[in-house]
Amino acid sequence: MTVLLLTTFFMVGERLSGLLSWERVLLSRAVTQLSAGASADAKPMLMEAGIALDTVLQKFPSSADATIVLAQFYQRFGFHKDAIRSWNRCMKLDPLSSGMAHEAIGALEFEEGHFDVATNHFQEAFKYDARISAYAIQLGESLLSAGRPDEAARVLEIDIKSHGRSMAACSLLGQASLQLRHYEQSRDQFEAAIKFGPEYPAAHHGLATAYARLGNEQKAAEYRASFEKLQKEKEQRHRNELKADNGVEKLLDQLARTYATLGRVYLVHGDLRTGEAFFLKAKGISATEPECRLLLAQFYEQQGRLHEAIAAFEEACIATKRSPSQQLLIAAALNRLGQFGQAESIHRHVIDSMPQQAAGYASFAQMLLQTGRNLSEAKNVAKQAVEIEPVAEYWFLLGKIFQKIGDREGAMNAFQEAATRDPANNLYRDTIQAMKSVL
């Protein structure tokens, strides 16, 4: 099989040299290993994906985008050393990929239990762009695992201040507070986490521990019982998934993601036809993978193929039903395409399914503001977003709505709240000055 793959990849008699040649040999080795343990149906699919990856390496040997696809392929299929090598090469080819690369390497090292090494990479990712909440969450979790709860707490507090509360941030901050013996703060954070994720067992366990440390044994017993119930349900779901999973669906999703990312590389390099073909191939392989459907829909919108874009976004909406953030992205796209009813329906579904998440309210308010439809409801849902998460961007949104409906005092108060929470933001300061100059 190895000889066959190498012959197919490189062509007989081709002269190979340098880093690219070695990278292609390593890719061939990885595909060979995957194929060796695959079913008869899966072998040709893996072979075809390997050839597609090899082709993109040949076409774009100095492209960070092509190397990212390779790194993600290795990471997706468990070739951790190869993935780390490829991510390091990405950073050399394009320093702008550093945040993504350090985050990916950190995740691999964390999975291996190398918490100090993982922490170093997550810190580099966080330094590269502290605005990305996921970097802060991963850094906080890694610091906790490395036995550094005080540093974890500082990072998570910054994230909550910047991005608002989330189940992950509150739960991790609760864990850090437990380790620091700040039991009241720990209790408050776990209670907030449960509001976002009522069925998250770890938050119930943490809350039981916090109440026990505070001497409230009745509450501790209550949350120990809820933890045990939720944990049993989680384990049963996992067993059911293992029984139902024959490995085929997971493989198809992984291959679909590989083809979707290959499609993006071709688009970046101006080959629109091949890029679209890879998106369609990904969609044909997996009936459930959402990324390829989103990328295809966005491609159609950018090309002005609006009817195809609407249909693709509608299909993507079904595939992303478990991801509120992707659902909101689709709602915004459908709104741009004039499908106001569908966009509103998606927003209401997200809000109903996650009433403690401010993002759904804020996105809906933003849509209503942009379209000028039902500004009274826009004001109400923006207020709900601010009540749940009083972060600067939501206050600013509320101010814009007040401004639109002619409530000057309400607008000024909201803009000042935004500026207080984010004093370095020039837009907030300039908006306040512009309002004052009209007086």
Secondary structure, 3 states (H helix, E strand, C coil): CHHHHHHHHHCCCCCCCHHHHHHHHHHHHHHHHHHHCCCCCHHHHHHHHHHHHHHHHHHCCCCHHHHHHHHHHHHHCCCHHHHHHHHHHHHHHCHHHHHHHHHHHHHHHHHCCCHHHHHHHHHHHHHHCCCCHHHHHHHHHHHHHCCCHHHHHHHHHHHHHHHCCCHHHHHHHHHHHHHCCCHHHHHHHHHHHHHHCCCCHHHHHHHHHHHHHCCCHHHHHHHHHHHHHHHHHHHHHHHHHHHHCCCHHHHHHHHHHHHHHHHHHHHHCCCHHHHHHHHHHHHHHCCCCHHHHHHHHHHHHHCCCHHHHHHHHHHHHHHCCCCHHHHHHHHHHHHHCCCHHHHHHHHHHHHHHCCCCHHHHHHHHHHHHHHCCCHHHHHHHHHHHHHHCCCHHHHHHHHHHHHHHCCHHHHHHHHHHHHHHCCCCHHHHHHHHHHHHHC
